[in-house]
Every structure is written in C-alpha cells, then in structure tokens.
Amino acid sequence: METSKTPLSFLLAGGFCTMVLASAVTALVFHDTAARVGAMAWVVFCFAWLARRAFAAPAAALMAWLFTTGFLIHHLGTLAFERADLLRLGLFEIVALLGVAAAAGIRLAARVDKKVRTARQEDLLPQTAYEPRVGEQAGTRHITA
C-alpha cells in the first residue's frame, strides 16, 4: 500500500496545528454544538484524506476530540468523559479512518485505470466487440479507447 512520503513526525505536528486552527475558527464561526462537531469532523476527514497514513489520521482525530471537548463543548479546557464525549471520540476516529480509506480507494482506482490504459495501448487486452457496418469487411477496423 502506497502511503504519504511525508515523515510521520511532520504529519503529527501538522495534525496538531490543523486541529488548533480548526477549533479556533470553528469557535468563532459556529455557536451550535452540532455544527461545531460537524465542522471538526469535516476537518478530520480532510486531514486524513490528505495525510493518507493509518496512524497519523487517528492521532489527529484524538487531537480534534481533545480540542472539541475541552474548548468547543466544555469551555476553559475542561475535558469530560461522559457518554456524549466518548461518542464524539468514536465519531472522529471513524471519520479519520474513512478519510484514509477514501484516499486509498482513489489511489487504487487510479492505479487500476493506469494499468488498464497501458494494457490497451500494448494490445494486451482484447479489443471491444465490434459489429461491422453494412458493406464493411469484418476484422478490418480496430476500436481504440
């Protein structure tokens, strides 16, 4: 599996900075709890999609949960471990893994597409079925994709 070429330490630091900035902007823009959680979940997904690392994304999700719980939900940096807080942690972790999976799926689709195009160019795959037109001799025309 191809992963990001960025060192893990840079991704962790980048995740921390991203979540600090996102929580600050979210606190200024949104006043509803659900909107704040949704905005932070979206940032977690985007970071995970760009980071493409199965360790960095959940670590960033944990940081997002810490900032969301401490500053966006319970003010003044107070962490709580109530049921709703733990559900938010689970949400952020799932969203992070979905972001990594989405990036992996896109990369896989691109690799498969590249291999198919290369195989068609090298005539390794059979040509698509072609019915000759009236008056045209069978087998004289090739279809290229």
Secondary structure, DSSP 8 states (H G I E B T S, - for coil): ----SS-HHHHHHHHHHHHHHHHHHHHHH--SHHHHHHHHHHHHHHHHHHH--TTHHHHHHHHHHHHIIIIIISSTT----SHHHHHHHHHHHHHHHHHHHHHHHHHHHHHHHHHHHHHHHTT-S--------TT--TTS-----
